[in-house]
Amino acid sequence: MSTKHLFVKRRPPLRRRLLIWGMPLLLLVLIWPSLKSPKNDSGKALWSQPVEPPGAVEVTLNTVSVQLQPRTTTPNQGQSQGSISDADNKTTVLARSSSDGPPLTVNESAALSEALNQWRQAWSAKNVPSYLSFYGPSFVPPKGLSRKTWEDSRKQRISSKEKIDIAIQNLQLQISDNKATTKFTQIYSDERLRITDHKTLVWQKHNGRWLIQLETTQ
């Protein structure tokens, strides 16, 4: 064998050459985007706002916090609410002042509803003097009777009953200046009868007190 063939350098196989040269190229392709992107001091890539095309509209969304409060109902001007109640009856009162009268106050409606309640209690208790005291000097008795004849008739009828119970339902009050009207369903009962009527009482303020001026029953 000649000396020339002993010192000839053999070339690596093709597969090995591709592996040697291909690995650096592959690593370069993988790390190239990170090398190209700008970085901050911490080594992390910085985000840059994209460039909007011409005519684009930028929309910013904000978070709004809404707190719901309990709803409260306030009566309209010229209106107030009260109640008439006893052991067996509870009635809601709706009071209104007329459009040409002054605004209705809570004190006025309360005073009128209290007068009506006391009238009912006096009748139920068969307290004739107290009952008759709620009818003012200008009261017009029904059926054309005189005041004295009407009072005598009421005394006799009330005193002759063993017990009387008066209930008021569906009460409505209307007040204008010194005059008022109450409309309600009256349930009268004694030891023999039970009668339901629709009653209207017209009131007039006399010396600061609400007194009945007219009484009608339907």
MIKE-403640 format. One line per 4 residues: their letters; for each residue x, y, z of N, C-alpha, C. Coordinates in nm, 2 decimals. Example, Ala and Ser with C-alpha at 12.3 -4.5 7.8 and 13.67 -1.06 7.14 Angstrom:
AS	1.32,-0.57,0.78,1.23,-0.45,0.78,1.32,-0.33,0.78 ~ 1.28,-0.22,0.71,1.37,-0.11,0.71,1.29,0.00,0.79
//
This chain:
MSTK	0.09,-0.12,0.00,0.00,0.00,0.00,0.09,0.12,0.00 ~ 0.05,0.22,-0.08,0.13,0.34,-0.09,0.11,0.44,0.02 ~ 0.20,0.52,0.04,0.19,0.62,0.15,0.08,0.72,0.12 ~ 0.05,0.75,0.00,-0.05,0.84,-0.04,-0.19,0.81,0.01
HLFV	-0.22,0.68,0.01,-0.35,0.64,0.06,-0.36,0.64,0.21 ~ -0.26,0.64,0.28,-0.26,0.64,0.43,-0.30,0.77,0.49 ~ -0.27,0.88,0.42,-0.29,1.01,0.47,-0.41,1.09,0.41 ~ -0.49,1.02,0.33,-0.61,1.08,0.27,-0.72,1.10,0.38
KRRP	-0.77,1.22,0.40,-0.87,1.25,0.50,-1.01,1.21,0.44 ~ -1.08,1.13,0.52,-1.21,1.09,0.48,-1.32,1.19,0.51 ~ -1.41,1.22,0.42,-1.52,1.31,0.44,-1.63,1.24,0.51 ~ -1.70,1.31,0.61,-1.81,1.25,0.68,-1.93,1.22,0.59
PLRR	-2.01,1.13,0.63,-2.13,1.10,0.54,-2.22,1.22,0.53 ~ -2.31,1.21,0.42,-2.40,1.32,0.39,-2.49,1.35,0.50 ~ -2.55,1.25,0.56,-2.65,1.27,0.67,-2.59,1.34,0.79 ~ -2.46,1.31,0.82,-2.40,1.38,0.93,-2.37,1.52,0.90
RLLI	-2.33,1.55,0.77,-2.30,1.68,0.73,-2.43,1.77,0.74 ~ -2.54,1.71,0.70,-2.66,1.79,0.70,-2.70,1.82,0.85 ~ -2.68,1.72,0.94,-2.71,1.74,1.08,-2.62,1.85,1.14 ~ -2.49,1.85,1.10,-2.40,1.95,1.16,-2.44,2.09,1.12
WGMP	-2.47,2.11,0.99,-2.50,2.24,0.94,-2.64,2.28,0.96 ~ -2.73,2.18,0.97,-2.88,2.22,0.98,-2.92,2.26,1.12 ~ -2.85,2.21,1.23,-2.89,2.24,1.36,-2.87,2.39,1.39 ~ -2.75,2.45,1.36,-2.74,2.59,1.38,-2.84,2.68,1.31
LLLL	-2.87,2.64,1.18,-2.97,2.71,1.11,-3.11,2.71,1.17 ~ -3.14,2.59,1.22,-3.27,2.57,1.29,-3.28,2.65,1.42 ~ -3.18,2.65,1.49,-3.18,2.74,1.62,-3.19,2.88,1.58 ~ -3.12,2.93,1.47,-3.12,3.07,1.44,-3.27,3.11,1.39
VLIW	-3.33,3.02,1.32,-3.47,3.05,1.28,-3.56,3.06,1.40 ~ -3.54,2.98,1.51,-3.63,2.98,1.62,-3.61,3.10,1.71 ~ -3.49,3.14,1.73,-3.46,3.26,1.82,-3.46,3.39,1.75 ~ -3.47,3.39,1.61,-3.47,3.52,1.54,-3.58,3.61,1.58
PSLK	-3.71,3.57,1.59,-3.81,3.67,1.63,-3.79,3.73,1.76 ~ -3.74,3.65,1.86,-3.71,3.72,1.99,-3.59,3.81,1.99 ~ -3.50,3.78,1.90,-3.39,3.88,1.89,-3.43,4.01,1.82 ~ -3.53,3.99,1.73,-3.57,4.11,1.65,-3.66,4.20,1.73
SPKN	-3.75,4.14,1.82,-3.84,4.22,1.90,-3.77,4.31,2.00 ~ -3.82,4.43,2.03,-3.76,4.52,2.13,-3.79,4.47,2.27 ~ -3.70,4.48,2.36,-3.71,4.43,2.49,-3.69,4.55,2.59 ~ -3.75,4.53,2.71,-3.73,4.63,2.82,-3.61,4.59,2.90
DSGK	-3.59,4.65,3.01,-3.48,4.62,3.10,-3.49,4.48,3.16 ~ -3.60,4.43,3.17,-3.62,4.30,3.24,-3.60,4.19,3.14 ~ -3.58,4.22,3.01,-3.56,4.11,2.91,-3.68,4.06,2.85 ~ -3.80,4.12,2.88,-3.93,4.08,2.82,-3.96,4.16,2.70
ALWS	-4.03,4.10,2.61,-4.06,4.18,2.49,-4.16,4.29,2.52 ~ -4.14,4.40,2.46,-4.23,4.52,2.48,-4.35,4.51,2.38 ~ -4.47,4.55,2.44,-4.59,4.55,2.35,-4.60,4.69,2.29 ~ -4.63,4.70,2.17,-4.65,4.82,2.10,-4.79,4.83,2.04
QPVE	-4.86,4.94,2.05,-4.99,4.95,2.00,-4.99,4.94,1.85 ~ -5.08,4.85,1.80,-5.09,4.83,1.66,-5.14,4.96,1.59 ~ -5.09,4.98,1.47,-5.13,5.09,1.39,-5.26,5.07,1.32 ~ -5.36,5.16,1.35,-5.49,5.15,1.29,-5.49,5.20,1.15
PPGA	-5.57,5.13,1.07,-5.58,5.18,0.93,-5.66,5.31,0.92 ~ -5.64,5.38,0.82,-5.71,5.51,0.80,-5.86,5.49,0.81 ~ -5.93,5.58,0.89,-6.08,5.57,0.90,-6.12,5.48,1.01 ~ -6.03,5.42,1.08,-6.07,5.33,1.19,-6.12,5.41,1.31
VEVT	-6.21,5.35,1.39,-6.27,5.42,1.50,-6.22,5.34,1.63 ~ -6.16,5.41,1.72,-6.11,5.35,1.84,-6.22,5.36,1.95 ~ -6.26,5.24,2.01,-6.36,5.23,2.11,-6.30,5.19,2.24 ~ -6.33,5.27,2.35,-6.28,5.24,2.48,-6.39,5.20,2.57
LNTV	-6.38,5.08,2.63,-6.49,5.03,2.71,-6.45,5.06,2.86 ~ -6.55,5.11,2.93,-6.53,5.14,3.07,-6.63,5.06,3.15 ~ -6.59,5.02,3.27,-6.68,4.95,3.36,-6.75,5.04,3.45 ~ -6.88,5.03,3.45,-6.97,5.12,3.53,-7.03,5.04,3.64
SVQL	-7.03,5.09,3.76,-7.09,5.02,3.88,-7.22,5.09,3.91 ~ -7.33,5.02,3.91,-7.46,5.07,3.95,-7.51,5.01,4.07 ~ -7.55,5.09,4.17,-7.61,5.04,4.29,-7.76,5.08,4.30 ~ -7.84,4.97,4.31,-7.98,4.99,4.32,-8.03,5.03,4.46
QPRT	-8.11,5.13,4.47,-8.16,5.18,4.60,-8.31,5.13,4.61 ~ -8.36,5.10,4.73,-8.50,5.07,4.74,-8.59,5.18,4.69 ~ -8.69,5.14,4.62,-8.78,5.24,4.56,-8.88,5.29,4.67 ~ -8.89,5.42,4.68,-8.99,5.48,4.78,-9.10,5.55,4.70
TTPN	-9.22,5.54,4.75,-9.33,5.61,4.68,-9.37,5.73,4.76 ~ -9.37,5.84,4.70,-9.41,5.97,4.76,-9.55,6.01,4.71 ~ -9.64,6.04,4.79,-9.77,6.08,4.74,-9.76,6.21,4.66 ~ -9.85,6.23,4.56,-9.85,6.35,4.48,-9.89,6.47,4.57
QGQS	-9.86,6.58,4.51,-9.89,6.71,4.59,-10.04,6.72,4.60 ~ -10.08,6.75,4.72,-10.23,6.76,4.74,-10.29,6.62,4.78 ~ -10.20,6.52,4.81,-10.26,6.39,4.85,-10.18,6.34,4.97 ~ -10.25,6.27,5.05,-10.19,6.21,5.17,-10.26,6.08,5.20
QGSI	-10.20,6.00,5.29,-10.27,5.88,5.32,-10.27,5.86,5.47 ~ -10.37,5.80,5.52,-10.39,5.77,5.66,-10.46,5.64,5.68 ~ -10.51,5.61,5.80,-10.59,5.49,5.82,-10.69,5.50,5.93 ~ -10.80,5.43,5.92,-10.89,5.42,6.03,-10.89,5.27,6.07
SDAD	-10.88,5.24,6.20,-10.87,5.10,6.24,-10.92,5.08,6.37 ~ -10.98,4.96,6.40,-11.01,4.92,6.53,-10.98,4.77,6.54 ~ -11.04,4.70,6.64,-11.00,4.56,6.65,-11.05,4.48,6.54 ~ -11.16,4.51,6.47,-11.22,4.43,6.37,-11.21,4.49,6.23
NKTT	-11.16,4.62,6.22,-11.17,4.69,6.09,-11.04,4.77,6.07 ~ -10.99,4.76,5.95,-10.87,4.84,5.91,-10.90,4.89,5.77 ~ -10.90,5.02,5.75,-10.94,5.08,5.63,-10.84,5.18,5.58 ~ -10.80,5.17,5.46,-10.70,5.27,5.40,-10.78,5.39,5.36
VLAR	-10.72,5.51,5.39,-10.79,5.63,5.36,-10.71,5.70,5.25 ~ -10.77,5.74,5.14,-10.71,5.82,5.04,-10.78,5.96,5.04 ~ -10.70,6.06,5.07,-10.75,6.20,5.08,-10.70,6.29,4.97 ~ -10.79,6.37,4.91,-10.75,6.46,4.81,-10.81,6.60,4.84
SSSD	-10.74,6.70,4.80,-10.80,6.83,4.80,-10.84,6.87,4.66 ~ -10.94,6.95,4.65,-10.99,6.99,4.52,-10.89,7.07,4.45 ~ -10.90,7.08,4.32,-10.80,7.15,4.24,-10.79,7.30,4.27 ~ -10.91,7.36,4.31,-10.91,7.50,4.34,-10.89,7.53,4.48
GPPL	-10.86,7.43,4.56,-10.84,7.45,4.71,-10.69,7.45,4.74 ~ -10.66,7.48,4.86,-10.52,7.47,4.90,-10.47,7.32,4.91 ~ -10.34,7.30,4.91,-10.29,7.16,4.92,-10.33,7.10,5.05 ~ -10.37,6.97,5.04,-10.41,6.90,5.16,-10.29,6.86,5.24
TVNE	-10.29,6.88,5.37,-10.18,6.84,5.46,-10.22,6.71,5.53 ~ -10.12,6.65,5.58,-10.14,6.52,5.66,-10.22,6.55,5.78 ~ -10.20,6.66,5.85,-10.28,6.69,5.97,-10.43,6.71,5.94 ~ -10.46,6.77,5.83,-10.60,6.79,5.80,-10.67,6.65,5.77
SAAL	-10.61,6.57,5.69,-10.67,6.44,5.67,-10.68,6.35,5.79 ~ -10.57,6.36,5.87,-10.57,6.28,6.00,-10.68,6.33,6.09 ~ -10.70,6.46,6.10,-10.81,6.52,6.19,-10.95,6.47,6.14 ~ -10.97,6.47,6.01,-11.10,6.43,5.96,-11.12,6.28,5.98
SEAL	-11.02,6.20,5.95,-11.04,6.06,5.97,-11.06,6.02,6.12 ~ -10.99,6.10,6.21,-11.01,6.08,6.35,-11.15,6.12,6.39 ~ -11.21,6.23,6.34,-11.34,6.27,6.37,-11.44,6.16,6.33 ~ -11.42,6.11,6.21,-11.51,6.00,6.16,-11.50,5.87,6.24
NQWR	-11.38,5.84,6.29,-11.36,5.73,6.37,-11.43,5.74,6.51 ~ -11.42,5.86,6.57,-11.48,5.89,6.69,-11.64,5.89,6.68 ~ -11.69,5.94,6.57,-11.83,5.93,6.54,-11.88,5.78,6.54 ~ -11.80,5.70,6.47,-11.83,5.56,6.46,-11.83,5.49,6.60
QAWS	-11.73,5.52,6.68,-11.71,5.46,6.81,-11.82,5.50,6.90 ~ -11.86,5.63,6.90,-11.97,5.68,6.98,-12.10,5.61,6.95 ~ -12.13,5.59,6.82,-12.25,5.51,6.78,-12.24,5.37,6.82 ~ -12.12,5.30,6.80,-12.11,5.16,6.84,-12.12,5.15,6.99
AKNV	-12.08,5.25,7.07,-12.09,5.24,7.22,-12.23,5.29,7.27 ~ -12.31,5.33,7.18,-12.45,5.38,7.21,-12.44,5.50,7.30 ~ -12.33,5.57,7.29,-12.32,5.70,7.36,-12.39,5.81,7.28 ~ -12.52,5.83,7.31,-12.60,5.92,7.23,-12.55,6.06,7.24
PSYL	-12.53,6.12,7.35,-12.48,6.26,7.36,-12.35,6.28,7.27 ~ -12.26,6.19,7.29,-12.13,6.21,7.21,-12.16,6.19,7.06 ~ -12.25,6.09,7.02,-12.28,6.07,6.88,-12.35,6.19,6.82 ~ -12.45,6.25,6.89,-12.52,6.37,6.84,-12.43,6.49,6.83
SFYG	-12.32,6.50,6.91,-12.24,6.61,6.92,-12.16,6.63,6.79 ~ -12.15,6.52,6.71,-12.08,6.53,6.58,-12.16,6.59,6.47 ~ -12.29,6.62,6.49,-12.37,6.69,6.39,-12.37,6.84,6.42 ~ -12.32,6.92,6.33,-12.31,7.06,6.35,-12.44,7.14,6.36
PSFV	-12.43,7.27,6.39,-12.55,7.35,6.40,-12.62,7.37,6.26 ~ -12.55,7.35,6.15,-12.60,7.37,6.02,-12.65,7.23,5.96 ~ -12.65,7.13,6.04,-12.69,7.00,5.99,-12.83,7.00,5.94 ~ -12.85,6.93,5.82,-12.98,6.92,5.76,-13.03,6.78,5.78
PPKG	-13.13,6.76,5.86,-13.19,6.62,5.89,-13.25,6.57,5.76 ~ -13.25,6.44,5.74,-13.32,6.38,5.62,-13.47,6.38,5.63 ~ -13.53,6.37,5.51,-13.67,6.36,5.50,-13.75,6.48,5.55 ~ -13.68,6.59,5.55,-13.74,6.72,5.60,-13.78,6.73,5.74
LSRK	-13.72,6.64,5.83,-13.75,6.64,5.97,-13.69,6.76,6.03 ~ -13.75,6.80,6.15,-13.68,6.91,6.22,-13.56,6.85,6.30 ~ -13.48,6.94,6.35,-13.36,6.89,6.42,-13.40,6.81,6.55 ~ -13.50,6.87,6.62,-13.54,6.80,6.75,-13.61,6.67,6.72
TWED	-13.69,6.66,6.62,-13.76,6.53,6.58,-13.66,6.43,6.54 ~ -13.56,6.47,6.46,-13.46,6.37,6.42,-13.37,6.33,6.54 ~ -13.34,6.42,6.63,-13.26,6.38,6.75,-13.34,6.28,6.84 ~ -13.46,6.31,6.86,-13.54,6.22,6.94,-13.55,6.08,6.88
SRKQ	-13.57,6.07,6.75,-13.57,5.95,6.68,-13.44,5.87,6.69 ~ -13.33,5.94,6.68,-13.20,5.87,6.69,-13.18,5.82,6.83 ~ -13.22,5.90,6.93,-13.20,5.86,7.07,-13.28,5.73,7.10 ~ -13.40,5.73,7.05,-13.49,5.61,7.08,-13.44,5.49,7.00
RISS	-13.39,5.50,6.88,-13.34,5.39,6.80,-13.21,5.33,6.86 ~ -13.12,5.42,6.89,-12.99,5.37,6.94,-13.01,5.31,7.08 ~ -13.08,5.37,7.17,-13.10,5.32,7.31,-13.17,5.19,7.31 ~ -13.25,5.16,7.21,-13.33,5.04,7.21,-13.25,4.91,7.17
KEKI	-13.13,4.93,7.12,-13.05,4.81,7.08,-12.97,4.76,7.19 ~ -12.95,4.63,7.20,-12.87,4.57,7.30,-12.72,4.59,7.26 ~ -12.69,4.58,7.14,-12.55,4.61,7.10,-12.55,4.66,6.95 ~ -12.45,4.74,6.92,-12.44,4.80,6.79,-12.29,4.79,6.75
DIAI	-12.27,4.75,6.63,-12.13,4.75,6.58,-12.13,4.81,6.44 ~ -12.04,4.91,6.42,-12.03,4.99,6.30,-11.89,4.96,6.24 ~ -11.88,4.92,6.12,-11.76,4.90,6.05,-11.75,4.99,5.93 ~ -11.64,5.04,5.90,-11.62,5.13,5.78,-11.51,5.07,5.69
QNLQ	-11.55,5.07,5.56,-11.46,5.01,5.46,-11.46,5.11,5.34 ~ -11.35,5.09,5.26,-11.34,5.17,5.13,-11.36,5.32,5.15 ~ -11.29,5.37,5.25,-11.31,5.51,5.28,-11.23,5.60,5.19 ~ -11.30,5.71,5.14,-11.23,5.81,5.07,-11.27,5.95,5.13
LQIS	-11.16,6.03,5.14,-11.18,6.17,5.20,-11.15,6.27,5.09 ~ -11.23,6.38,5.09,-11.20,6.49,5.00,-11.22,6.62,5.08 ~ -11.11,6.70,5.08,-11.11,6.82,5.16,-11.08,6.94,5.07 ~ -11.16,7.05,5.09,-11.14,7.17,5.03,-11.17,7.29,5.12
DNKA	-11.07,7.36,5.16,-11.08,7.47,5.26,-11.14,7.41,5.39 ~ -11.26,7.47,5.43,-11.32,7.42,5.56,-11.43,7.32,5.53 ~ -11.44,7.27,5.42,-11.54,7.17,5.39,-11.48,7.04,5.34 ~ -11.54,6.92,5.37,-11.49,6.79,5.34,-11.60,6.70,5.31
TTKF	-11.57,6.59,5.24,-11.67,6.49,5.21,-11.60,6.35,5.23 ~ -11.67,6.26,5.30,-11.63,6.13,5.32,-11.73,6.03,5.26 ~ -11.67,5.94,5.18,-11.76,5.84,5.12,-11.70,5.70,5.16 ~ -11.79,5.61,5.20,-11.74,5.48,5.25,-11.85,5.38,5.25
TQIY	-11.81,5.26,5.27,-11.91,5.15,5.29,-11.93,5.12,5.43 ~ -12.06,5.14,5.48,-12.09,5.12,5.62,-12.16,4.99,5.64 ~ -12.10,4.91,5.74,-12.16,4.78,5.77,-12.22,4.79,5.91 ~ -12.35,4.80,5.92,-12.42,4.81,6.05,-12.47,4.68,6.09
SDER	-12.45,4.64,6.22,-12.50,4.52,6.27,-12.54,4.53,6.42 ~ -12.66,4.47,6.46,-12.70,4.47,6.60,-12.74,4.32,6.62 ~ -12.82,4.31,6.73,-12.86,4.17,6.77,-12.96,4.11,6.67 ~ -13.01,4.19,6.58,-13.11,4.14,6.48,-13.08,4.16,6.33
LRIT	-13.01,4.27,6.31,-12.99,4.31,6.17,-12.84,4.32,6.13 ~ -12.82,4.30,6.01,-12.68,4.33,5.95,-12.71,4.40,5.81 ~ -12.67,4.53,5.80,-12.70,4.61,5.68,-12.57,4.67,5.63 ~ -12.56,4.66,5.50,-12.44,4.72,5.43,-12.49,4.83,5.34
DHKT	-12.44,4.96,5.37,-12.49,5.07,5.29,-12.36,5.15,5.24 ~ -12.39,5.23,5.14,-12.29,5.32,5.09,-12.33,5.46,5.14 ~ -12.24,5.52,5.23,-12.28,5.64,5.30,-12.19,5.75,5.25 ~ -12.25,5.87,5.25,-12.17,6.00,5.23,-12.20,6.10,5.34
LVWQ	-12.09,6.15,5.40,-12.10,6.25,5.50,-12.03,6.38,5.45 ~ -12.11,6.49,5.46,-12.05,6.62,5.42,-12.01,6.69,5.55 ~ -11.89,6.73,5.57,-11.84,6.79,5.69,-11.81,6.94,5.67 ~ -11.81,7.01,5.78,-11.77,7.15,5.78,-11.70,7.18,5.91
KHNG	-11.59,7.25,5.90,-11.51,7.28,6.02,-11.58,7.40,6.09 ~ -11.61,7.37,6.22,-11.67,7.47,6.31,-11.59,7.48,6.44 ~ -11.54,7.60,6.46,-11.45,7.63,6.57,-11.33,7.53,6.58 ~ -11.28,7.50,6.46,-11.16,7.41,6.46,-11.19,7.26,6.47
RWLI	-11.32,7.23,6.46,-11.36,7.09,6.48,-11.45,7.05,6.35 ~ -11.42,6.93,6.30,-11.50,6.88,6.19,-11.63,6.83,6.24 ~ -11.74,6.88,6.18,-11.88,6.84,6.22,-11.96,6.81,6.10 ~ -12.06,6.72,6.11,-12.13,6.67,6.00,-12.24,6.77,5.96
QLET	-12.25,6.80,5.83,-12.35,6.90,5.78,-12.46,6.83,5.71 ~ -12.42,6.72,5.64,-12.52,6.64,5.56,-12.49,6.49,5.56 ~ -12.59,6.41,5.58,-12.57,6.26,5.58,-12.67,6.20,5.48 ~ -12.62,6.12,5.38,-12.70,6.05,5.29,-12.66,5.91,5.28
TQ	-12.76,5.82,5.26,-12.73,5.68,5.25,-12.79,5.62,5.12 ~ -12.71,5.53,5.05,-12.76,5.47,4.93,-12.78,5.32,4.95
//
